[in-house]
Amino acid sequence: MTTILKSLLPQKKKDGADVQILIAGEEHIPYVQTILDTIEAAAKVRGTGIAKRTPEYVEQKMKEGKAIIAFVDGEFGGFCYIESWGNKQYVANSGLIVVEKFRQHGLATRIKRKAFALARTMFPEAKVFGLTSGAAVMKINTELGYVPVSFAQLTDDEAFWRGCQGCINYDVLTRTNRKYCICTAMLFDPAKQKDKKEVKEIIKDIKKLLK
Ligand SMILES: CC(C)(COP(=O)(O)OP(=O)(O)OC[C@H]1O[C@@H](n2cnc3c(N)ncnc32)[C@H](O)[C@@H]1OP(=O)(O)O)[C@@H](O)C(=O)NCCC(=O)NCCS
């Protein structure tokens, strides 16, 4: 196990485990239930509530090439998908999850980096944003160039905000007319921020793949 986990470190040469960070496709549909179960179990542990996602919704993301799935030695390791809002002016990475035994070794960083690069490839003009209360995600977002913003700078697309309904803090959001809540809002505005070198490289690879 130690060897496997060491090999997950993003910059280190793989020395045992085979870590794959892939754009999900139809062939990954059999993992949908495992993904949803893993997300649900993690939300219970965190006590945060959960944005409702049906198996069909996640399946659709895979069919559209808008999801990232990770495997460690062939075993499901993590997941994330992208969705666009406000007439494609905004794009968000959602549903980030890493299987507990593979955490703390850079796997989420790699998944999120690829999901971010995918979002930048598919929606190059869109602002990329996220709402999070997790320190790990804040760190990852900061590395990608996101900056903290007020809620007013996010999409006003009702469908996005409906995703907050399952959260235990939803009353705070509604009480403040969607101006404040417990989560930190973070935004990457392509007009203001530049993609990091490693993101540019992944974008190049994705473009080749999508040709
Ligand atoms: C959040 C989550 C995806 C992180 O996965 P991970 O593979 O352990 O993350 P990484 O190893 O890439 O860590 C990224 C950074 O966050 C830090 N970090 C990881 N978990 C952390 C935690 N629980 N608290 C504080 N910092 C944390 C790491 O040390 C690392 O920082 P560094 O770059 O300075 O070393 C994983 O814990 C998870 O699936 N949690 C449950 C679901 C969840 O919270 N999803 C996010 C919803 S917004």
The ligand as an SDF file (V2000), in Angstrom:
LIG
                    3D

 48 50  0  0  0  0  0  0  0  0999 V2000
  -11.3730   16.6630   -0.8350 C   0  0  0  0  0  0  0  0  0  0  0  0
  -10.7140   15.4450   -1.4640 C   0  0  0  0  0  0  0  0  0  0  0  0
  -11.2320   15.3020   -2.8750 C   0  0  0  0  0  0  0  0  0  0  0  0
   -9.1950   15.6360   -1.4680 C   0  0  0  0  0  0  0  0  0  0  0  0
   -8.5740   14.5110   -2.0990 O   0  0  0  0  0  0  0  0  0  0  0  0
   -7.0220   14.1890   -1.9340 P   0  0  0  0  0  0  0  0  0  0  0  0
   -6.6270   13.2900   -3.0450 O   0  0  0  0  0  0  0  0  0  0  0  0
   -6.7450   13.7540   -0.5640 O   0  0  0  0  0  0  0  0  0  0  0  0
   -6.3640   15.6480   -2.1650 O   0  0  0  0  0  0  0  0  0  0  0  0
   -4.8520   15.9530   -2.5030 P   0  0  0  0  0  0  0  0  0  0  0  0
   -3.9950   14.8780   -1.9470 O   0  0  0  0  0  0  0  0  0  0  0  0
   -4.7130   16.2530   -3.9410 O   0  0  0  0  0  0  0  0  0  0  0  0
   -4.5980   17.2680   -1.6480 O   0  0  0  0  0  0  0  0  0  0  0  0
   -4.5880   18.5800   -2.1690 C   0  0  0  0  0  0  0  0  0  0  0  0
   -4.0960   19.5330   -1.0890 C   0  0  0  0  0  0  0  0  0  0  0  0
   -5.0520   19.6380   -0.0360 O   0  0  0  0  0  0  0  0  0  0  0  0
   -4.4960   19.1940    1.1940 C   0  0  0  0  0  0  0  0  0  0  0  0
   -5.5310   18.4150    1.8660 N   0  0  0  0  0  0  0  0  0  0  0  0
   -6.0110   17.2070    1.5130 C   0  0  0  0  0  0  0  0  0  0  0  0
   -7.0110   16.8370    2.3410 N   0  0  0  0  0  0  0  0  0  0  0  0
   -7.1280   17.8440    3.2480 C   0  0  0  0  0  0  0  0  0  0  0  0
   -7.9710   18.0410    4.3730 C   0  0  0  0  0  0  0  0  0  0  0  0
   -8.9040   17.1370    4.6950 N   0  0  0  0  0  0  0  0  0  0  0  0
   -7.8230   19.1760    5.0770 N   0  0  0  0  0  0  0  0  0  0  0  0
   -6.8820   20.1020    4.7460 C   0  0  0  0  0  0  0  0  0  0  0  0
   -6.0690   19.9830    3.6730 N   0  0  0  0  0  0  0  0  0  0  0  0
   -6.1860   18.8640    2.9520 C   0  0  0  0  0  0  0  0  0  0  0  0
   -3.2960   18.3630    0.8360 C   0  0  0  0  0  0  0  0  0  0  0  0
   -2.3320   18.3510    1.8510 O   0  0  0  0  0  0  0  0  0  0  0  0
   -2.8190   19.0790   -0.4080 C   0  0  0  0  0  0  0  0  0  0  0  0
   -2.1070   20.2580   -0.0540 O   0  0  0  0  0  0  0  0  0  0  0  0
   -0.6140   20.5240   -0.5490 P   0  0  0  0  0  0  0  0  0  0  0  0
   -0.7410   20.6960   -2.0550 O   0  0  0  0  0  0  0  0  0  0  0  0
   -0.2190   21.7560    0.1480 O   0  0  0  0  0  0  0  0  0  0  0  0
    0.1560   19.3090   -0.1960 O   0  0  0  0  0  0  0  0  0  0  0  0
  -11.0270   14.1310   -0.6540 C   0  0  0  0  0  0  0  0  0  0  0  0
  -10.6530   14.3330    0.6880 O   0  0  0  0  0  0  0  0  0  0  0  0
  -12.4990   13.7470   -0.7280 C   0  0  0  0  0  0  0  0  0  0  0  0
  -12.9120   13.0410   -1.6430 O   0  0  0  0  0  0  0  0  0  0  0  0
  -13.3050   14.2140    0.2610 N   0  0  0  0  0  0  0  0  0  0  0  0
  -14.7290   13.9460    0.2960 C   0  0  0  0  0  0  0  0  0  0  0  0
  -15.4940   14.6700   -0.7910 C   0  0  0  0  0  0  0  0  0  0  0  0
  -15.2510   16.1670   -0.8140 C   0  0  0  0  0  0  0  0  0  0  0  0
  -15.0560   16.8120    0.2060 O   0  0  0  0  0  0  0  0  0  0  0  0
  -15.2760   16.7370   -2.0440 N   0  0  0  0  0  0  0  0  0  0  0  0
  -15.0520   18.1510   -2.2830 C   0  0  0  0  0  0  0  0  0  0  0  0
  -16.3630   18.8380   -2.3290 C   0  0  0  0  0  0  0  0  0  0  0  0
  -16.1290   20.6020   -2.5510 S   0  0  0  0  0  0  0  0  0  0  0  0
  1  2  1  0
  2  3  1  0
  2  4  1  0
  2 36  1  0
  4  5  1  0
  5  6  1  0
  6  7  2  0
  6  8  1  0
  6  9  1  0
  9 10  1  0
 10 11  2  0
 10 12  1  0
 10 13  1  0
 13 14  1  0
 14 15  1  0
 15 16  1  0
 15 30  1  0
 16 17  1  0
 17 18  1  0
 17 28  1  0
 18 19  1  0
 18 27  1  0
 19 20  2  0
 20 21  1  0
 21 22  1  0
 21 27  2  0
 22 23  1  0
 22 24  2  0
 24 25  1  0
 25 26  2  0
 26 27  1  0
 28 29  1  0
 28 30  1  0
 30 31  1  0
 31 32  1  0
 32 33  2  0
 32 34  1  0
 32 35  1  0
 36 37  1  0
 36 38  1  0
 38 39  2  0
 38 40  1  0
 40 41  1  0
 41 42  1  0
 42 43  1  0
 43 44  2  0
 43 45  1  0
 45 46  1  0
 46 47  1  0
 47 48  1  0
M  END
$$$$
